Amino acid sequence: MTTETKHTPGPWVVRGEAKYSGFGVNDANGKSVASFPSTMTRGDGEKSANAALIAAAPDMLAALRDALPLLKGHQESPEKAERYQNALAAIAKAEGRA
């Protein structure tokens, strides 16, 4: 498994207000990573939640990568083995390999 980061490095932060400009996600240098304009047809709460989830993505990916050795060592049941495989699949999806 590769740990090479091809995405914009984190941390990412949510910016904006729904009633004025919509929401966006910026990198540490203030550059846009994603945007949810005020004209988008989703509700403000959903746009805000989506922006928060996207902003957390680099941290979640790093945490999941860090947790893999712990998960790998505890596959004594089919349920735990499935959790490990799900973690591998989520990392592959985040890295564009799935």
Gaussian input, Z-matrix of N, CA and C with variables (Angstrom, degrees):
# hf/3-21g

backbone

0 1
 N
 C     1     B1
 C     2     B2     1     A1
 N     3     B3     2     A2     1     D1
 C     4     B4     3     A3     2     D2
 C     5     B5     4     A4     3     D3
 N     6     B6     5     A5     4     D4
 C     7     B7     6     A6     5     D5
 C     8     B8     7     A7     6     D6
 N     9     B9     8     A8     7     D7
 C    10    B10     9     A9     8     D8
 C    11    B11    10    A10     9     D9
 N    12    B12    11    A11    10    D10
 C    13    B13    12    A12    11    D11
 C    14    B14    13    A13    12    D12
 N    15    B15    14    A14    13    D13
 C    16    B16    15    A15    14    D14
 C    17    B17    16    A16    15    D15
 N    18    B18    17    A17    16    D16
 C    19    B19    18    A18    17    D17
 C    20    B20    19    A19    18    D18
 N    21    B21    20    A20    19    D19
 C    22    B22    21    A21    20    D20
 C    23    B23    22    A22    21    D21
 N    24    B24    23    A23    22    D22
 C    25    B25    24    A24    23    D23
 C    26    B26    25    A25    24    D24
 N    27    B27    26    A26    25    D25
 C    28    B28    27    A27    26    D26
 C    29    B29    28    A28    27    D27
 N    30    B30    29    A29    28    D28
 C    31    B31    30    A30    29    D29
 C    32    B32    31    A31    30    D30
 N    33    B33    32    A32    31    D31
 C    34    B34    33    A33    32    D32
 C    35    B35    34    A34    33    D33
 N    36    B36    35    A35    34    D34
 C    37    B37    36    A36    35    D35
 C    38    B38    37    A37    36    D36
 N    39    B39    38    A38    37    D37
 C    40    B40    39    A39    38    D38
 C    41    B41    40    A40    39    D39
 N    42    B42    41    A41    40    D40
 C    43    B43    42    A42    41    D41
 C    44    B44    43    A43    42    D42
 N    45    B45    44    A44    43    D43
 C    46    B46    45    A45    44    D44
 C    47    B47    46    A46    45    D45
 N    48    B48    47    A47    46    D46
 C    49    B49    48    A48    47    D47
 C    50    B50    49    A49    48    D48
 N    51    B51    50    A50    49    D49
 C    52    B52    51    A51    50    D50
 C    53    B53    52    A52    51    D51
 N    54    B54    53    A53    52    D52
 C    55    B55    54    A54    53    D53
 C    56    B56    55    A55    54    D54
 N    57    B57    56    A56    55    D55
 C    58    B58    57    A57    56    D56
 C    59    B59    58    A58    57    D57
 N    60    B60    59    A59    58    D58
 C    61    B61    60    A60    59    D59
 C    62    B62    61    A61    60    D60
 N    63    B63    62    A62    61    D61
 C    64    B64    63    A63    62    D62
 C    65    B65    64    A64    63    D63
 N    66    B66    65    A65    64    D64
 C    67    B67    66    A66    65    D65
 C    68    B68    67    A67    66    D66
 N    69    B69    68    A68    67    D67
 C    70    B70    69    A69    68    D68
 C    71    B71    70    A70    69    D69
 N    72    B72    71    A71    70    D70
 C    73    B73    72    A72    71    D71
 C    74    B74    73    A73    72    D72
 N    75    B75    74    A74    73    D73
 C    76    B76    75    A75    74    D74
 C    77    B77    76    A76    75    D75
 N    78    B78    77    A77    76    D76
 C    79    B79    78    A78    77    D77
 C    80    B80    79    A79    78    D78
 N    81    B81    80    A80    79    D79
 C    82    B82    81    A81    80    D80
 C    83    B83    82    A82    81    D81
 N    84    B84    83    A83    82    D82
 C    85    B85    84    A84    83    D83
 C    86    B86    85    A85    84    D84
 N    87    B87    86    A86    85    D85
 C    88    B88    87    A87    86    D86
 C    89    B89    88    A88    87    D87
 N    90    B90    89    A89    88    D88
 C    91    B91    90    A90    89    D89
 C    92    B92    91    A91    90    D90
 N    93    B93    92    A92    91    D91
 C    94    B94    93    A93    92    D92
 C    95    B95    94    A94    93    D93
 N    96    B96    95    A95    94    D94
 C    97    B97    96    A96    95    D95
 C    98    B98    97    A97    96    D96
 N    99    B99    98    A98    97    D97
 C   100   B100    99    A99    98    D98
 C   101   B101   100   A100    99    D99
 N   102   B102   101   A101   100   D100
 C   103   B103   102   A102   101   D101
 C   104   B104   103   A103   102   D102
 N   105   B105   104   A104   103   D103
 C   106   B106   105   A105   104   D104
 C   107   B107   106   A106   105   D105
 N   108   B108   107   A107   106   D106
 C   109   B109   108   A108   107   D107
 C   110   B110   109   A109   108   D108
 N   111   B111   110   A110   109   D109
 C   112   B112   111   A111   110   D110
 C   113   B113   112   A112   111   D111
 N   114   B114   113   A113   112   D112
 C   115   B115   114   A114   113   D113
 C   116   B116   115   A115   114   D114
 N   117   B117   116   A116   115   D115
 C   118   B118   117   A117   116   D116
 C   119   B119   118   A118   117   D117
 N   120   B120   119   A119   118   D118
 C   121   B121   120   A120   119   D119
 C   122   B122   121   A121   120   D120
 N   123   B123   122   A122   121   D121
 C   124   B124   123   A123   122   D122
 C   125   B125   124   A124   123   D123
 N   126   B126   125   A125   124   D124
 C   127   B127   126   A126   125   D125
 C   128   B128   127   A127   126   D126
 N   129   B129   128   A128   127   D127
 C   130   B130   129   A129   128   D128
 C   131   B131   130   A130   129   D129
 N   132   B132   131   A131   130   D130
 C   133   B133   132   A132   131   D131
 C   134   B134   133   A133   132   D132
 N   135   B135   134   A134   133   D133
 C   136   B136   135   A135   134   D134
 C   137   B137   136   A136   135   D135
 N   138   B138   137   A137   136   D136
 C   139   B139   138   A138   137   D137
 C   140   B140   139   A139   138   D138
 N   141   B141   140   A140   139   D139
 C   142   B142   141   A141   140   D140
 C   143   B143   142   A142   141   D141
 N   144   B144   143   A143   142   D142
 C   145   B145   144   A144   143   D143
 C   146   B146   145   A145   144   D144
 N   147   B147   146   A146   145   D145
 C   148   B148   147   A147   146   D146
 C   149   B149   148   A148   147   D147
 N   150   B150   149   A149   148   D148
 C   151   B151   150   A150   149   D149
 C   152   B152   151   A151   150   D150
 N   153   B153   152   A152   151   D151
 C   154   B154   153   A153   152   D152
 C   155   B155   154   A154   153   D153
 N   156   B156   155   A155   154   D154
 C   157   B157   156   A156   155   D155
 C   158   B158   157   A157   156   D156
 N   159   B159   158   A158   157   D157
 C   160   B160   159   A159   158   D158
 C   161   B161   160   A160   159   D159
 N   162   B162   161   A161   160   D160
 C   163   B163   162   A162   161   D161
 C   164   B164   163   A163   162   D162
 N   165   B165   164   A164   163   D163
 C   166   B166   165   A165   164   D164
 C   167   B167   166   A166   165   D165
 N   168   B168   167   A167   166   D166
 C   169   B169   168   A168   167   D167
 C   170   B170   169   A169   168   D168
 N   171   B171   170   A170   169   D169
 C   172   B172   171   A171   170   D170
 C   173   B173   172   A172   171   D171
 N   174   B174   173   A173   172   D172
 C   175   B175   174   A174   173   D173
 C   176   B176   175   A175   174   D174
 N   177   B177   176   A176   175   D175
 C   178   B178   177   A177   176   D176
 C   179   B179   178   A178   177   D177
 N   180   B180   179   A179   178   D178
 C   181   B181   180   A180   179   D179
 C   182   B182   181   A181   180   D180
 N   183   B183   182   A182   181   D181
 C   184   B184   183   A183   182   D182
 C   185   B185   184   A184   183   D183
 N   186   B186   185   A185   184   D184
 C   187   B187   186   A186   185   D185
 C   188   B188   187   A187   186   D186
 N   189   B189   188   A188   187   D187
 C   190   B190   189   A189   188   D188
 C   191   B191   190   A190   189   D189
 N   192   B192   191   A191   190   D190
 C   193   B193   192   A192   191   D191
 C   194   B194   193   A193   192   D192
 N   195   B195   194   A194   193   D193
 C   196   B196   195   A195   194   D194
 C   197   B197   196   A196   195   D195
 N   198   B198   197   A197   196   D196
 C   199   B199   198   A198   197   D197
 C   200   B200   199   A199   198   D198
 N   201   B201   200   A200   199   D199
 C   202   B202   201   A201   200   D200
 C   203   B203   202   A202   201   D201
 N   204   B204   203   A203   202   D202
 C   205   B205   204   A204   203   D203
 C   206   B206   205   A205   204   D204
 N   207   B207   206   A206   205   D205
 C   208   B208   207   A207   206   D206
 C   209   B209   208   A208   207   D207
 N   210   B210   209   A209   208   D208
 C   211   B211   210   A210   209   D209
 C   212   B212   211   A211   210   D210
 N   213   B213   212   A212   211   D211
 C   214   B214   213   A213   212   D212
 C   215   B215   214   A214   213   D213
 N   216   B216   215   A215   214   D214
 C   217   B217   216   A216   215   D215
 C   218   B218   217   A217   216   D216
 N   219   B219   218   A218   217   D217
 C   220   B220   219   A219   218   D218
 C   221   B221   220   A220   219   D219
 N   222   B222   221   A221   220   D220
 C   223   B223   222   A222   221   D221
 C   224   B224   223   A223   222   D222
 N   225   B225   224   A224   223   D223
 C   226   B226   225   A225   224   D224
 C   227   B227   226   A226   225   D225
 N   228   B228   227   A227   226   D226
 C   229   B229   228   A228   227   D227
 C   230   B230   229   A229   228   D228
 N   231   B231   230   A230   229   D229
 C   232   B232   231   A231   230   D230
 C   233   B233   232   A232   231   D231
 N   234   B234   233   A233   232   D232
 C   235   B235   234   A234   233   D233
 C   236   B236   235   A235   234   D234
 N   237   B237   236   A236   235   D235
 C   238   B238   237   A237   236   D236
 C   239   B239   238   A238   237   D237
 N   240   B240   239   A239   238   D238
 C   241   B241   240   A240   239   D239
 C   242   B242   241   A241   240   D240
 N   243   B243   242   A242   241   D241
 C   244   B244   243   A243   242   D242
 C   245   B245   244   A244   243   D243
 N   246   B246   245   A245   244   D244
 C   247   B247   246   A246   245   D245
 C   248   B248   247   A247   246   D246
 N   249   B249   248   A248   247   D247
 C   250   B250   249   A249   248   D248
 C   251   B251   250   A250   249   D249
 N   252   B252   251   A251   250   D250
 C   253   B253   252   A252   251   D251
 C   254   B254   253   A253   252   D252
 N   255   B255   254   A254   253   D253
 C   256   B256   255   A255   254   D254
 C   257   B257   256   A256   255   D255
 N   258   B258   257   A257   256   D256
 C   259   B259   258   A258   257   D257
 C   260   B260   259   A259   258   D258
 N   261   B261   260   A260   259   D259
 C   262   B262   261   A261   260   D260
 C   263   B263   262   A262   261   D261
 N   264   B264   263   A263   262   D262
 C   265   B265   264   A264   263   D263
 C   266   B266   265   A265   264   D264
 N   267   B267   266   A266   265   D265
 C   268   B268   267   A267   266   D266
 C   269   B269   268   A268   267   D267
 N   270   B270   269   A269   268   D268
 C   271   B271   270   A270   269   D269
 C   272   B272   271   A271   270   D270
 N   273   B273   272   A272   271   D271
 C   274   B274   273   A273   272   D272
 C   275   B275   274   A274   273   D273
 N   276   B276   275   A275   274   D274
 C   277   B277   276   A276   275   D275
 C   278   B278   277   A277   276   D276
 N   279   B279   278   A278   277   D277
 C   280   B280   279   A279   278   D278
 C   281   B281   280   A280   279   D279
 N   282   B282   281   A281   280   D280
 C   283   B283   282   A282   281   D281
 C   284   B284   283   A283   282   D282
 N   285   B285   284   A284   283   D283
 C   286   B286   285   A285   284   D284
 C   287   B287   286   A286   285   D285
 N   288   B288   287   A287   286   D286
 C   289   B289   288   A288   287   D287
 C   290   B290   289   A289   288   D288
 N   291   B291   290   A290   289   D289
 C   292   B292   291   A291   290   D290
 C   293   B293   292   A292   291   D291

   B1=1.4461
   B2=1.5194
   B3=1.3095
   B4=1.4486
   B5=1.5258
   B6=1.3121
   B7=1.4573
   B8=1.5205
   B9=1.3163
   B10=1.4540
   B11=1.5241
   B12=1.3151
   B13=1.4526
   B14=1.5155
   B15=1.3238
   B16=1.4597
   B17=1.5271
   B18=1.3244
   B19=1.4611
   B20=1.5281
   B21=1.3177
   B22=1.4558
   B23=1.5279
   B24=1.3293
   B25=1.4663
   B26=1.5248
   B27=1.3317
   B28=1.4615
   B29=1.5133
   B30=1.2785
   B31=1.4635
   B32=1.5138
   B33=1.3354
   B34=1.4469
   B35=1.5221
   B36=1.3127
   B37=1.4656
   B38=1.5263
   B39=1.3377
   B40=1.4611
   B41=1.5206
   B42=1.3164
   B43=1.4623
   B44=1.5251
   B45=1.3328
   B46=1.4551
   B47=1.5097
   B48=1.3104
   B49=1.4536
   B50=1.5155
   B51=1.3060
   B52=1.4555
   B53=1.5210
   B54=1.3184
   B55=1.4611
   B56=1.5219
   B57=1.3323
   B58=1.4690
   B59=1.5202
   B60=1.2969
   B61=1.4665
   B62=1.5127
   B63=1.3091
   B64=1.4530
   B65=1.5176
   B66=1.3020
   B67=1.4583
   B68=1.5189
   B69=1.3002
   B70=1.4493
   B71=1.5087
   B72=1.2980
   B73=1.4569
   B74=1.5216
   B75=1.3117
   B76=1.4603
   B77=1.5131
   B78=1.3437
   B79=1.4597
   B80=1.5226
   B81=1.3148
   B82=1.4646
   B83=1.5227
   B84=1.3362
   B85=1.4620
   B86=1.5275
   B87=1.3310
   B88=1.4610
   B89=1.5106
   B90=1.3235
   B91=1.4635
   B92=1.5273
   B93=1.3176
   B94=1.4596
   B95=1.5275
   B96=1.3240
   B97=1.4631
   B98=1.5288
   B99=1.3504
   B100=1.4639
   B101=1.5175
   B102=1.3386
   B103=1.4626
   B104=1.5189
   B105=1.3271
   B106=1.4531
   B107=1.5280
   B108=1.3215
   B109=1.4661
   B110=1.5210
   B111=1.3345
   B112=1.4635
   B113=1.5241
   B114=1.3352
   B115=1.4671
   B116=1.5238
   B117=1.3121
   B118=1.4607
   B119=1.5250
   B120=1.3173
   B121=1.4605
   B122=1.5231
   B123=1.2985
   B124=1.4643
   B125=1.5251
   B126=1.3223
   B127=1.4544
   B128=1.5200
   B129=1.3483
   B130=1.4589
   B131=1.5281
   B132=1.3218
   B133=1.4628
   B134=1.5133
   B135=1.3281
   B136=1.4641
   B137=1.5217
   B138=1.3413
   B139=1.4660
   B140=1.5313
   B141=1.3193
   B142=1.4651
   B143=1.5267
   B144=1.3318
   B145=1.4699
   B146=1.5258
   B147=1.3299
   B148=1.4654
   B149=1.5222
   B150=1.3283
   B151=1.4632
   B152=1.5270
   B153=1.3355
   B154=1.4689
   B155=1.5269
   B156=1.3247
   B157=1.4656
   B158=1.5235
   B159=1.3180
   B160=1.4611
   B161=1.5255
   B162=1.3275
   B163=1.4714
   B164=1.5259
   B165=1.3263
   B166=1.4668
   B167=1.5275
   B168=1.3218
   B169=1.4682
   B170=1.5247
   B171=1.3382
   B172=1.4714
   B173=1.5308
   B174=1.3353
   B175=1.4698
   B176=1.5237
   B177=1.3408
   B178=1.4676
   B179=1.5212
   B180=1.3306
   B181=1.4644
   B182=1.5211
   B183=1.3213
   B184=1.4692
   B185=1.5244
   B186=1.3294
   B187=1.4687
   B188=1.5240
   B189=1.3226
   B190=1.4644
   B191=1.5232
   B192=1.3195
   B193=1.4718
   B194=1.5311
   B195=1.3307
   B196=1.4653
   B197=1.5252
   B198=1.3373
   B199=1.4615
   B200=1.5338
   B201=1.3236
   B202=1.4727
   B203=1.5259
   B204=1.3334
   B205=1.4651
   B206=1.5256
   B207=1.3158
   B208=1.4667
   B209=1.5217
   B210=1.3289
   B211=1.4558
   B212=1.5245
   B213=1.3209
   B214=1.4624
   B215=1.5241
   B216=1.3104
   B217=1.4539
   B218=1.5122
   B219=1.3379
   B220=1.4679
   B221=1.5234
   B222=1.3216
   B223=1.4696
   B224=1.5259
   B225=1.3305
   B226=1.4578
   B227=1.5235
   B228=1.3083
   B229=1.4624
   B230=1.5284
   B231=1.3296
   B232=1.4724
   B233=1.5298
   B234=1.3237
   B235=1.4719
   B236=1.5299
   B237=1.3197
   B238=1.4625
   B239=1.5246
   B240=1.3128
   B241=1.4599
   B242=1.5306
   B243=1.3276
   B244=1.4647
   B245=1.5371
   B246=1.3257
   B247=1.4670
   B248=1.5280
   B249=1.3183
   B250=1.4621
   B251=1.5257
   B252=1.3269
   B253=1.4621
   B254=1.5316
   B255=1.3343
   B256=1.4671
   B257=1.5243
   B258=1.3231
   B259=1.4694
   B260=1.5258
   B261=1.3226
   B262=1.4643
   B263=1.5262
   B264=1.3391
   B265=1.4590
   B266=1.5296
   B267=1.3269
   B268=1.4683
   B269=1.5288
   B270=1.3098
   B271=1.4638
   B272=1.5278
   B273=1.3219
   B274=1.4700
   B275=1.5286
   B276=1.3199
   B277=1.4678
   B278=1.5182
   B279=1.3208
   B280=1.4775
   B281=1.5194
   B282=1.3206
   B283=1.4612
   B284=1.5272
   B285=1.3427
   B286=1.4556
   B287=1.5171
   B288=1.3307
   B289=1.4591
   B290=1.5229
   B291=1.3221
   B292=1.4823
   B293=1.5067
   A1=109.52
   A2=115.62
   A3=120.60
   A4=111.14
   A5=116.10
   A6=119.82
   A7=109.52
   A8=116.28
   A9=120.84
   A10=109.49
   A11=115.47
   A12=120.59
   A13=109.86
   A14=115.64
   A15=120.73
   A16=110.80
   A17=116.42
   A18=119.81
   A19=110.76
   A20=116.17
   A21=121.33
   A22=108.26
   A23=117.89
   A24=119.13
   A25=112.01
   A26=115.62
   A27=121.67
   A28=109.07
   A29=119.11
   A30=124.91
   A31=111.49
   A32=115.26
   A33=122.36
   A34=107.93
   A35=117.07
   A36=121.51
   A37=109.95
   A38=114.88
   A39=121.84
   A40=107.99
   A41=115.99
   A42=120.78
   A43=108.97
   A44=115.89
   A45=121.64
   A46=114.77
   A47=113.79
   A48=123.51
   A49=108.08
   A50=116.61
   A51=121.26
   A52=113.19
   A53=117.55
   A54=118.71
   A55=113.64
   A56=117.90
   A57=119.93
   A58=112.09
   A59=116.82
   A60=118.91
   A61=113.53
   A62=118.14
   A63=120.28
   A64=109.35
   A65=115.91
   A66=120.80
   A67=109.29
   A68=114.96
   A69=120.75
   A70=109.67
   A71=115.43
   A72=122.76
   A73=106.59
   A74=115.93
   A75=121.75
   A76=110.17
   A77=115.70
   A78=120.22
   A79=109.23
   A80=116.87
   A81=122.06
   A82=112.68
   A83=117.45
   A84=121.51
   A85=112.66
   A86=116.72
   A87=120.83
   A88=114.80
   A89=117.93
   A90=120.99
   A91=109.83
   A92=116.01
   A93=122.03
   A94=112.03
   A95=115.30
   A96=122.72
   A97=109.00
   A98=116.44
   A99=122.57
   A100=108.18
   A101=115.87
   A102=118.05
   A103=110.45
   A104=114.26
   A105=124.18
   A106=106.15
   A107=118.35
   A108=120.63
   A109=112.48
   A110=115.94
   A111=121.01
   A112=111.31
   A113=118.08
   A114=121.68
   A115=112.95
   A116=117.59
   A117=121.37
   A118=109.30
   A119=117.34
   A120=121.12
   A121=114.77
   A122=119.48
   A123=121.27
   A124=108.95
   A125=116.57
   A126=120.60
   A127=111.51
   A128=115.80
   A129=120.54
   A130=112.14
   A131=117.24
   A132=120.22
   A133=112.21
   A134=116.32
   A135=120.39
   A136=110.87
   A137=116.90
   A138=119.80
   A139=110.38
   A140=116.41
   A141=121.12
   A142=110.62
   A143=117.45
   A144=121.48
   A145=111.15
   A146=116.87
   A147=120.18
   A148=110.87
   A149=116.66
   A150=120.53
   A151=110.61
   A152=117.09
   A153=120.72
   A154=110.99
   A155=116.70
   A156=120.76
   A157=110.92
   A158=116.96
   A159=120.45
   A160=110.72
   A161=117.03
   A162=120.51
   A163=111.57
   A164=117.22
   A165=121.27
   A166=113.21
   A167=117.94
   A168=121.71
   A169=114.69
   A170=120.91
   A171=118.51
   A172=112.32
   A173=116.41
   A174=119.72
   A175=111.11
   A176=116.40
   A177=119.51
   A178=110.92
   A179=117.11
   A180=120.31
   A181=110.46
   A182=117.38
   A183=120.58
   A184=111.02
   A185=117.45
   A186=120.79
   A187=110.92
   A188=117.24
   A189=120.36
   A190=110.68
   A191=116.80
   A192=119.40
   A193=110.36
   A194=116.95
   A195=121.17
   A196=112.18
   A197=117.14
   A198=121.51
   A199=113.39
   A200=117.62
   A201=120.38
   A202=113.83
   A203=119.94
   A204=118.21
   A205=112.72
   A206=117.15
   A207=120.34
   A208=111.02
   A209=116.01
   A210=120.12
   A211=111.05
   A212=116.58
   A213=120.53
   A214=111.38
   A215=116.44
   A216=120.43
   A217=114.70
   A218=117.72
   A219=121.04
   A220=110.89
   A221=115.37
   A222=120.56
   A223=111.79
   A224=116.39
   A225=119.03
   A226=114.15
   A227=118.88
   A228=121.00
   A229=108.92
   A230=116.98
   A231=119.43
   A232=112.07
   A233=117.30
   A234=121.00
   A235=110.83
   A236=116.78
   A237=120.36
   A238=111.05
   A239=117.65
   A240=121.00
   A241=110.08
   A242=116.42
   A243=120.54
   A244=110.48
   A245=117.03
   A246=120.19
   A247=110.88
   A248=116.51
   A249=120.52
   A250=110.32
   A251=117.33
   A252=121.29
   A253=111.18
   A254=116.91
   A255=120.42
   A256=110.83
   A257=117.32
   A258=121.05
   A259=110.14
   A260=117.09
   A261=120.60
   A262=111.29
   A263=116.56
   A264=121.05
   A265=111.58
   A266=116.92
   A267=120.26
   A268=110.93
   A269=117.33
   A270=120.89
   A271=109.86
   A272=116.64
   A273=120.11
   A274=110.83
   A275=117.25
   A276=120.89
   A277=110.54
   A278=116.72
   A279=121.18
   A280=111.57
   A281=117.04
   A282=121.53
   A283=112.32
   A284=117.49
   A285=120.91
   A286=113.99
   A287=117.02
   A288=120.50
   A289=112.51
   A290=117.29
   A291=120.26
   A292=110.63
   D1=136.14
   D2=178.34
   D3=-87.70
   D4=147.36
   D5=173.20
   D6=-116.21
   D7=13.82
   D8=178.01
   D9=-66.82
   D10=129.53
   D11=-179.56
   D12=-94.60
   D13=119.90
   D14=178.32
   D15=-104.10
   D16=-16.65
   D17=-179.26
   D18=-81.50
   D19=169.54
   D20=176.01
   D21=-60.77
   D22=126.60
   D23=-177.69
   D24=-61.52
   D25=146.93
   D26=175.28
   D27=-81.08
   D28=177.96
   D29=3.56
   D30=-78.38
   D31=153.97
   D32=174.87
   D33=-111.36
   D34=149.07
   D35=-179.86
   D36=-132.97
   D37=150.64
   D38=175.82
   D39=-81.76
   D40=139.67
   D41=176.43
   D42=-133.49
   D43=159.86
   D44=171.98
   D45=98.41
   D46=174.95
   D47=177.28
   D48=-136.07
   D49=137.97
   D50=-174.09
   D51=-57.91
   D52=-43.98
   D53=-172.82
   D54=-74.49
   D55=-14.58
   D56=-178.84
   D57=-106.00
   D58=-64.80
   D59=-172.93
   D60=-122.66
   D61=-1.10
   D62=-173.59
   D63=85.40
   D64=-169.17
   D65=-178.92
   D66=-112.00
   D67=156.30
   D68=175.18
   D69=-148.18
   D70=170.07
   D71=175.80
   D72=-124.71
   D73=126.75
   D74=-179.75
   D75=-116.87
   D76=154.51
   D77=173.33
   D78=-81.95
   D79=-176.83
   D80=-177.04
   D81=-63.44
   D82=-20.77
   D83=179.39
   D84=-95.00
   D85=5.81
   D86=178.94
   D87=84.17
   D88=6.58
   D89=179.09
   D90=-85.67
   D91=143.58
   D92=-176.23
   D93=-68.21
   D94=135.94
   D95=173.69
   D96=-108.08
   D97=-37.88
   D98=179.85
   D99=-155.33
   D100=155.25
   D101=177.97
   D102=-141.45
   D103=150.05
   D104=177.76
   D105=-129.63
   D106=87.62
   D107=-174.41
   D108=-62.84
   D109=157.36
   D110=-178.92
   D111=-62.46
   D112=-21.17
   D113=179.47
   D114=-84.12
   D115=-5.59
   D116=179.34
   D117=-62.45
   D118=142.28
   D119=-172.50
   D120=-77.68
   D121=-2.87
   D122=177.29
   D123=-80.98
   D124=153.89
   D125=178.26
   D126=-67.58
   D127=158.31
   D128=-177.83
   D129=-59.55
   D130=-40.04
   D131=179.07
   D132=-63.29
   D133=-39.85
   D134=179.05
   D135=-69.40
   D136=-41.60
   D137=177.39
   D138=-61.16
   D139=-43.89
   D140=179.88
   D141=-62.65
   D142=-43.64
   D143=179.63
   D144=-65.64
   D145=-40.76
   D146=177.79
   D147=-64.03
   D148=-41.93
   D149=178.65
   D150=-62.75
   D151=-41.83
   D152=179.25
   D153=-63.55
   D154=-41.93
   D155=179.07
   D156=-63.84
   D157=-44.42
   D158=178.84
   D159=-64.20
   D160=-42.22
   D161=-180.00
   D162=-62.02
   D163=-31.27
   D164=-179.44
   D165=-81.68
   D166=-11.61
   D167=-173.10
   D168=-54.19
   D169=-47.86
   D170=-179.22
   D171=-62.21
   D172=-37.48
   D173=179.01
   D174=-68.59
   D175=-40.59
   D176=179.59
   D177=-65.73
   D178=-40.70
   D179=178.64
   D180=-62.55
   D181=-44.77
   D182=179.12
   D183=-63.17
   D184=-41.73
   D185=179.83
   D186=-65.18
   D187=-40.43
   D188=179.78
   D189=-67.38
   D190=-40.31
   D191=175.69
   D192=-60.47
   D193=-42.92
   D194=179.64
   D195=-65.15
   D196=-32.44
   D197=-177.64
   D198=-80.71
   D199=-16.73
   D200=-175.86
   D201=-53.50
   D202=-45.53
   D203=179.62
   D204=-60.18
   D205=-35.59
   D206=177.73
   D207=-67.29
   D208=-42.74
   D209=179.45
   D210=-66.55
   D211=-39.81
   D212=-178.27
   D213=-62.53
   D214=-34.87
   D215=-178.53
   D216=-77.12
   D217=-4.44
   D218=-176.52
   D219=-130.12
   D220=61.90
   D221=179.40
   D222=-111.10
   D223=32.86
   D224=-173.95
   D225=-71.25
   D226=-12.80
   D227=176.22
   D228=-123.58
   D229=157.52
   D230=178.08
   D231=-58.42
   D232=-36.00
   D233=179.77
   D234=-63.93
   D235=-42.96
   D236=-179.95
   D237=-71.45
   D238=-35.92
   D239=176.30
   D240=-64.53
   D241=-37.29
   D242=178.20
   D243=-66.51
   D244=-38.41
   D245=177.25
   D246=-62.09
   D247=-40.73
   D248=177.62
   D249=-63.09
   D250=-45.24
   D251=178.93
   D252=-63.95
   D253=-37.11
   D254=176.68
   D255=-64.11
   D256=-38.83
   D257=178.00
   D258=-64.67
   D259=-44.28
   D260=177.22
   D261=-60.43
   D262=-41.60
   D263=179.64
   D264=-65.91
   D265=-39.49
   D266=178.89
   D267=-65.35
   D268=-39.87
   D269=177.79
   D270=-65.35
   D271=-44.25
   D272=178.66
   D273=-60.63
   D274=-40.00
   D275=178.47
   D276=-64.51
   D277=-44.23
   D278=179.74
   D279=-64.13
   D280=-30.76
   D281=-179.18
   D282=-89.85
   D283=2.75
   D284=178.76
   D285=76.91
   D286=21.05
   D287=-178.84
   D288=-101.86
   D289=3.26
   D290=-178.51
   D291=-126.43

